[in-house]
Amino acid sequence: MKASRAICMVCDMFVSQKTHFKARFKSKTYYFCCDECKHAFTSNPYRYTIS
């Protein structure tokens, strides 16, 4: 079975949901391609989640 894919909220790359780079915000899990993108998101999650 293929791993589910998600999109890195910072750089819009496809990532596996098995990645080690993830964070929870407002009861939702977000996945990232690298530690730098995860850090950017956790520093200011509203920047990446408000439409």
Biopython code that builds the backbone (N, CA, C, O; Angstrom):
import numpy as np
from Bio.PDB.StructureBuilder import StructureBuilder

atoms = [
    (1, "MET", "N", (0.835, -1.180, 0.000)),
    (1, "MET", "CA", (0.000, 0.000, 0.000)),
    (1, "MET", "C", (0.882, 1.247, 0.000)),
    (1, "MET", "O", (1.869, 1.316, 0.732)),
    (2, "LYS", "N", (0.521, 2.223, -0.820)),
    (2, "LYS", "CA", (1.276, 3.464, -0.881)),
    (2, "LYS", "C", (0.985, 4.323, 0.344)),
    (2, "LYS", "O", (-0.134, 4.346, 0.857)),
    (3, "ALA", "N", (2.012, 5.025, 0.798)),
    (3, "ALA", "CA", (1.807, 5.976, 1.892)),
    (3, "ALA", "C", (1.008, 7.158, 1.376)),
    (3, "ALA", "O", (1.174, 7.580, 0.232)),
    (4, "SER", "N", (0.159, 7.676, 2.206)),
    (4, "SER", "CA", (-0.605, 8.861, 1.816)),
    (4, "SER", "C", (0.328, 10.044, 1.641)),
    (4, "SER", "O", (1.371, 10.136, 2.288)),
    (5, "ARG", "N", (-0.062, 10.936, 0.763)),
    (5, "ARG", "CA", (0.769, 12.114, 0.508)),
    (5, "ARG", "C", (0.070, 13.349, 1.031)),
    (5, "ARG", "O", (-1.157, 13.419, 1.111)),
    (6, "ALA", "N", (0.875, 14.297, 1.377)),
    (6, "ALA", "CA", (0.387, 15.593, 1.830)),
    (6, "ALA", "C", (1.211, 16.655, 1.121)),
    (6, "ALA", "O", (2.163, 16.337, 0.408)),
    (7, "ILE", "N", (0.849, 17.897, 1.315)),
    (7, "ILE", "CA", (1.599, 18.997, 0.716)),
    (7, "ILE", "C", (2.225, 19.825, 1.827)),
    (7, "ILE", "O", (1.552, 20.215, 2.781)),
    (8, "CYS", "N", (3.508, 20.086, 1.695)),
    (8, "CYS", "CA", (4.211, 20.952, 2.638)),
    (8, "CYS", "C", (3.561, 22.331, 2.568)),
    (8, "CYS", "O", (3.492, 22.929, 1.495)),
    (9, "MET", "N", (3.089, 22.835, 3.695)),
    (9, "MET", "CA", (2.380, 24.116, 3.738)),
    (9, "MET", "C", (3.284, 25.309, 3.430)),
    (9, "MET", "O", (2.797, 26.391, 3.101)),
    (10, "VAL", "N", (4.587, 25.115, 3.534)),
    (10, "VAL", "CA", (5.513, 26.229, 3.343)),
    (10, "VAL", "C", (5.962, 26.343, 1.889)),
    (10, "VAL", "O", (5.950, 27.434, 1.320)),
    (11, "CYS", "N", (6.360, 25.216, 1.283)),
    (11, "CYS", "CA", (6.921, 25.295, -0.074)),
    (11, "CYS", "C", (6.110, 24.545, -1.125)),
    (11, "CYS", "O", (6.529, 24.468, -2.280)),
    (12, "ASP", "N", (4.965, 23.993, -0.753)),
    (12, "ASP", "CA", (4.041, 23.314, -1.679)),
    (12, "ASP", "C", (4.588, 22.056, -2.338)),
    (12, "ASP", "O", (4.124, 21.672, -3.412)),
    (13, "MET", "N", (5.561, 21.412, -1.717)),
    (13, "MET", "CA", (6.068, 20.130, -2.230)),
    (13, "MET", "C", (5.196, 18.995, -1.708)),
    (13, "MET", "O", (4.639, 19.081, -0.613)),
    (14, "PHE", "N", (5.080, 17.921, -2.507)),
    (14, "PHE", "CA", (4.428, 16.721, -2.010)),
    (14, "PHE", "C", (5.360, 16.021, -1.032)),
    (14, "PHE", "O", (6.558, 15.897, -1.286)),
    (15, "VAL", "N", (4.805, 15.563, 0.090)),
    (15, "VAL", "CA", (5.577, 14.829, 1.095)),
    (15, "VAL", "C", (4.765, 13.630, 1.562)),
    (15, "VAL", "O", (3.536, 13.624, 1.481)),
    (16, "SER", "N", (5.457, 12.635, 2.044)),
    (16, "SER", "CA", (4.798, 11.470, 2.616)),
    (16, "SER", "C", (4.298, 11.796, 4.013)),
    (16, "SER", "O", (4.948, 12.537, 4.750)),
    (17, "GLN", "N", (3.153, 11.251, 4.377)),
    (17, "GLN", "CA", (2.659, 11.455, 5.734)),
    (17, "GLN", "C", (3.482, 10.670, 6.750)),
    (17, "GLN", "O", (3.258, 10.794, 7.954)),
    (18, "LYS", "N", (4.420, 9.875, 6.284)),
    (18, "LYS", "CA", (5.333, 9.165, 7.176)),
    (18, "LYS", "C", (6.548, 10.010, 7.544)),
    (18, "LYS", "O", (7.421, 9.547, 8.278)),
    (19, "THR", "N", (6.615, 11.239, 7.046)),
    (19, "THR", "CA", (7.748, 12.108, 7.322)),
    (19, "THR", "C", (7.896, 12.355, 8.823)),
    (19, "THR", "O", (6.923, 12.295, 9.573)),
    (20, "HIS", "N", (9.115, 12.631, 9.240)),
    (20, "HIS", "CA", (9.377, 12.971, 10.635)),
    (20, "HIS", "C", (9.073, 14.437, 10.904)),
    (20, "HIS", "O", (9.005, 14.860, 12.058)),
    (21, "PHE", "N", (8.891, 15.210, 9.845)),
    (21, "PHE", "CA", (8.663, 16.643, 9.972)),
    (21, "PHE", "C", (7.162, 16.925, 9.948)),
    (21, "PHE", "O", (6.563, 17.045, 8.879)),
    (22, "LYS", "N", (6.570, 17.028, 11.119)),
    (22, "LYS", "CA", (5.144, 17.317, 11.217)),
    (22, "LYS", "C", (4.873, 18.132, 12.468)),
    (22, "LYS", "O", (5.661, 18.136, 13.414)),
    (23, "ALA", "N", (3.743, 18.820, 12.449)),
    (23, "ALA", "CA", (3.351, 19.642, 13.587)),
    (23, "ALA", "C", (1.828, 19.661, 13.668)),
    (23, "ALA", "O", (1.134, 19.525, 12.660)),
    (24, "ARG", "N", (1.330, 19.833, 14.881)),
    (24, "ARG", "CA", (-0.113, 19.947, 15.103)),
    (24, "ARG", "C", (-0.455, 21.414, 15.333)),
    (24, "ARG", "O", (0.256, 22.135, 16.033)),
    (25, "PHE", "N", (-1.559, 21.837, 14.727)),
    (25, "PHE", "CA", (-2.048, 23.187, 14.922)),
    (25, "PHE", "C", (-3.563, 23.161, 14.806)),
    (25, "PHE", "O", (-4.103, 22.710, 13.796)),
    (26, "LYS", "N", (-4.244, 23.639, 15.825)),
    (26, "LYS", "CA", (-5.712, 23.655, 15.849)),
    (26, "LYS", "C", (-6.292, 22.278, 15.516)),
    (26, "LYS", "O", (-7.179, 22.157, 14.671)),
    (27, "SER", "N", (-5.787, 21.259, 16.178)),
    (27, "SER", "CA", (-6.280, 19.874, 16.056)),
    (27, "SER", "C", (-6.064, 19.252, 14.687)),
    (27, "SER", "O", (-6.712, 18.257, 14.362)),
    (28, "LYS", "N", (-5.176, 19.806, 13.879)),
    (28, "LYS", "CA", (-4.868, 19.239, 12.566)),
    (28, "LYS", "C", (-3.366, 19.004, 12.465)),
    (28, "LYS", "O", (-2.572, 19.789, 12.983)),
    (29, "THR", "N", (-2.983, 17.925, 11.798)),
    (29, "THR", "CA", (-1.571, 17.624, 11.595)),
    (29, "THR", "C", (-1.133, 18.166, 10.240)),
    (29, "THR", "O", (-1.797, 17.949, 9.226)),
    (30, "TYR", "N", (-0.014, 18.868, 10.238)),
    (30, "TYR", "CA", (0.582, 19.409, 9.020)),
    (30, "TYR", "C", (1.919, 18.721, 8.791)),
    (30, "TYR", "O", (2.649, 18.448, 9.744)),
    (31, "TYR", "N", (2.243, 18.441, 7.536)),
    (31, "TYR", "CA", (3.445, 17.701, 7.164)),
    (31, "TYR", "C", (4.377, 18.604, 6.369)),
    (31, "TYR", "O", (3.928, 19.468, 5.614)),
    (32, "PHE", "N", (5.690, 18.395, 6.546)),
    (32, "PHE", "CA", (6.681, 19.269, 5.920)),
    (32, "PHE", "C", (7.782, 18.456, 5.264)),
    (32, "PHE", "O", (8.031, 17.307, 5.631)),
    (33, "CYS", "N", (8.441, 19.072, 4.283)),
    (33, "CYS", "CA", (9.500, 18.386, 3.546)),
    (33, "CYS", "C", (10.831, 18.408, 4.295)),
    (33, "CYS", "O", (11.687, 17.555, 4.059)),
    (34, "CYS", "N", (11.011, 19.373, 5.194)),
    (34, "CYS", "CA", (12.283, 19.482, 5.908)),
    (34, "CYS", "C", (12.084, 20.244, 7.220)),
    (34, "CYS", "O", (11.029, 20.832, 7.461)),
    (35, "ASP", "N", (13.105, 20.220, 8.048)),
    (35, "ASP", "CA", (13.043, 20.886, 9.343)),
    (35, "ASP", "C", (12.893, 22.404, 9.201)),
    (35, "ASP", "O", (12.227, 23.039, 10.019)),
    (36, "GLU", "N", (13.499, 22.978, 8.185)),
    (36, "GLU", "CA", (13.398, 24.428, 7.983)),
    (36, "GLU", "C", (11.950, 24.847, 7.713)),
    (36, "GLU", "O", (11.481, 25.854, 8.244)),
    (37, "CYS", "N", (11.247, 24.069, 6.887)),
    (37, "CYS", "CA", (9.848, 24.384, 6.607)),
    (37, "CYS", "C", (8.987, 24.189, 7.857)),
    (37, "CYS", "O", (8.089, 24.989, 8.121)),
    (38, "LYS", "N", (9.251, 23.147, 8.614)),
    (38, "LYS", "CA", (8.521, 22.929, 9.860)),
    (38, "LYS", "C", (8.741, 24.101, 10.809)),
    (38, "LYS", "O", (7.792, 24.581, 11.428)),
    (39, "HIS", "N", (9.971, 24.563, 10.929)),
    (39, "HIS", "CA", (10.280, 25.688, 11.810)),
    (39, "HIS", "C", (9.582, 26.965, 11.333)),
    (39, "HIS", "O", (9.048, 27.719, 12.147)),
    (40, "ALA", "N", (9.585, 27.206, 10.045)),
    (40, "ALA", "CA", (8.907, 28.391, 9.501)),
    (40, "ALA", "C", (7.419, 28.355, 9.848)),
    (40, "ALA", "O", (6.840, 29.372, 10.230)),
    (41, "PHE", "N", (6.808, 27.188, 9.713)),
    (41, "PHE", "CA", (5.392, 27.035, 10.022)),
    (41, "PHE", "C", (5.124, 27.230, 11.513)),
    (41, "PHE", "O", (4.222, 27.980, 11.886)),
    (42, "THR", "N", (5.892, 26.570, 12.360)),
    (42, "THR", "CA", (5.630, 26.652, 13.800)),
    (42, "THR", "C", (5.942, 28.036, 14.357)),
    (42, "THR", "O", (5.405, 28.410, 15.400)),
    (43, "SER", "N", (6.790, 28.797, 13.693)),
    (43, "SER", "CA", (7.090, 30.161, 14.128)),
    (43, "SER", "C", (5.901, 31.099, 13.889)),
    (43, "SER", "O", (5.694, 32.054, 14.638)),
    (44, "ASN", "N", (5.122, 30.816, 12.838)),
    (44, "ASN", "CA", (3.984, 31.667, 12.507)),
    (44, "ASN", "C", (2.951, 30.859, 11.713)),
    (44, "ASN", "O", (2.818, 31.063, 10.506)),
    (45, "PRO", "N", (2.217, 29.943, 12.364)),
    (45, "PRO", "CA", (1.286, 29.076, 11.628)),
    (45, "PRO", "C", (0.148, 29.828, 10.945)),
    (45, "PRO", "O", (-0.364, 29.362, 9.927)),
    (46, "TYR", "N", (-0.255, 30.959, 11.469)),
    (46, "TYR", "CA", (-1.347, 31.705, 10.847)),
    (46, "TYR", "C", (-0.981, 32.190, 9.444)),
    (46, "TYR", "O", (-1.850, 32.335, 8.585)),
    (47, "ARG", "N", (0.289, 32.435, 9.223)),
    (47, "ARG", "CA", (0.741, 32.873, 7.896)),
    (47, "ARG", "C", (0.421, 31.824, 6.822)),
    (47, "ARG", "O", (0.153, 32.168, 5.671)),
    (48, "TYR", "N", (0.452, 30.553, 7.206)),
    (48, "TYR", "CA", (0.286, 29.463, 6.239)),
    (48, "TYR", "C", (-1.109, 28.829, 6.267)),
    (48, "TYR", "O", (-1.431, 28.015, 5.402)),
    (49, "THR", "N", (-1.934, 29.191, 7.243)),
    (49, "THR", "CA", (-3.234, 28.523, 7.351)),
    (49, "THR", "C", (-4.419, 29.425, 7.061)),
    (49, "THR", "O", (-5.520, 28.922, 6.838)),
    (50, "ILE", "N", (-4.239, 30.727, 7.054)),
    (50, "ILE", "CA", (-5.353, 31.633, 6.757)),
    (50, "ILE", "C", (-5.446, 31.817, 5.248)),
    (50, "ILE", "O", (-4.463, 32.143, 4.583)),
    (51, "SER", "N", (-6.626, 31.604, 4.733)),
    (51, "SER", "CA", (-6.845, 31.709, 3.278)),
    (51, "SER", "C", (-6.831, 33.137, 2.813)),
    (51, "SER", "O", (-7.000, 33.401, 1.623)),
]
sb = StructureBuilder()
sb.init_structure("model")
sb.init_model(0)
sb.init_chain("A")
sb.init_seg("    ")
for serial, (resi, resn, name, xyz) in enumerate(atoms, 1):
    if name == "N":
        sb.init_residue(resn, " ", resi, " ")
    sb.init_atom(name, np.array(xyz, "f"), 0.0, 1.0, " ", f" {name:<3s}", serial, name[0])
structure = sb.get_structure()
